Amino acid sequence: MKARKRERRTYAKPGGETYVFRLFVVGNESNSTQARGNLARLCEEHLKGRYQIETVDVLKDAAAAHKNNVLVTPTLILIKPFPKVTVFGNLSDTRQVLAALRLIGDE
Amino acid sequence: MKETEALVRALKTHQVDGIVGERHIMICRMKKVEEKLENSRDQVRALAARLQFLRESERTAVARELHDEFGQALTSLQLGLSWIACKVTPQQQPVQAKTRSLSALVTTMIQSVKRIAVELRPGVLDELGLVKTLQSEARAFEGHTGIRCRFQTNLGKATFDRAGSVSIFRIVQAALTNVSRHAQASRAAIALMKRNNDLMLTVNDNGKGITKKLAQSHNSLGIIGMRERALALDGTLTLRGSTGKGTTLAVRIPLSRMR
């Protein structure tokens, strides 16, 4: 069976502003696994019901990484709402990630 | 700009596990590589500790052989020469002179054998313990080199485990060798102190002072050896020099590793 290139999870609530993320990871490497978990947790805590995460494994879909100018993994791209934001790393620094995603004010 | 800084930060903090190239995706397993490196260092340290143990055992065996076998044979030779000297008549003057010179040579050899045996394995370390041995080493160092050497301790009659004592003694020996060879010092001091739960050893001198480069050099085998001995006892070793003011070597070892 052909492996699915992308997994898509949608928790958007009708009427709310939906955040669309694209997370580029590489297999089950340590930082990629942490980034997946950290992003899911952040979204549940701060965007419950109004987020959409698209995870791209660059080992399976390198073209998507090139298309999005992804240089390293993990890389998180906030697609919507505009403007686009890129965050690098395993997303373990919650405050910094929330600030970058404009979910809390910059310090 | 902000994005570049964030990328650099992610790379520096090892939060990146893949680099996406035009044709290849390079997976960087920094943490695993670091763990492997640390394991490999631990193995090297364990090996070094084992080698030091074997070296000490070998030294003890050689010292015993030298003292018991060679020392005994030389003593017998000395007695034989004395017997010949007694039998020689005044008319056999050249034989008497030869016997006397041979006897003097054998005496020197006996002293040399004793000195080598003590250097290989200081018997006093087994008999009297670390503190007395270091006292005696300071006196011997002063006698050999003419460099004034003071020994200070707050340990009284405390006794330590054999392996730990040997390591401390060897560190002091190596440090004093460095003082006599390189420091151009007129005074040296050894201190062995109990501070809280640690044993602190310091050896300092008033010489020219070791340079930072030399203290950290990978070619300074004596320093590496001392550091390995301290590490094998879960301790630390620091070496600081100040131009014209001398060098201080400080070793800290948990007391729990010395008992």
Chai-1 contact restraints between the chains, C-beta under 6 A:
chainA,res_idxA,chainB,res_idxB,connection_type,confidence,min_distance_angstrom,max_distance_angstrom,comment,restraint_id
A,V26,B,D17,contact,1.0,0.0,6.0,A-B,restraint_1
A,V26,B,G18,contact,1.0,0.0,6.0,A-B,restraint_2
A,V26,B,I27,contact,1.0,0.0,6.0,A-B,restraint_3
A,E29,B,D17,contact,1.0,0.0,6.0,A-B,restraint_4
A,S30,B,K31,contact,1.0,0.0,6.0,A-B,restraint_5
A,N31,B,Q15,contact,1.0,0.0,6.0,A-B,restraint_6
A,N31,B,D17,contact,1.0,0.0,6.0,A-B,restraint_7
A,S32,B,D17,contact,1.0,0.0,6.0,A-B,restraint_8
A,V58,B,V20,contact,1.0,0.0,6.0,A-B,restraint_9
A,V58,B,I25,contact,1.0,0.0,6.0,A-B,restraint_10
A,A65,B,V20,contact,1.0,0.0,6.0,A-B,restraint_11
A,V70,B,V20,contact,1.0,0.0,6.0,A-B,restraint_12
A,L71,B,V20,contact,1.0,0.0,6.0,A-B,restraint_13
A,V72,B,V16,contact,1.0,0.0,6.0,A-B,restraint_14
A,V72,B,I19,contact,1.0,0.0,6.0,A-B,restraint_15
A,T73,B,G18,contact,1.0,0.0,6.0,A-B,restraint_16
A,T86,B,E3,contact,1.0,0.0,6.0,A-B,restraint_17
A,F88,B,A6,contact,1.0,0.0,6.0,A-B,restraint_18
A,F88,B,L7,contact,1.0,0.0,6.0,A-B,restraint_19
A,F88,B,A10,contact,1.0,0.0,6.0,A-B,restraint_20
A,G89,B,A10,contact,1.0,0.0,6.0,A-B,restraint_21
A,G89,B,Q15,contact,1.0,0.0,6.0,A-B,restraint_22
A,N90,B,Q15,contact,1.0,0.0,6.0,A-B,restraint_23
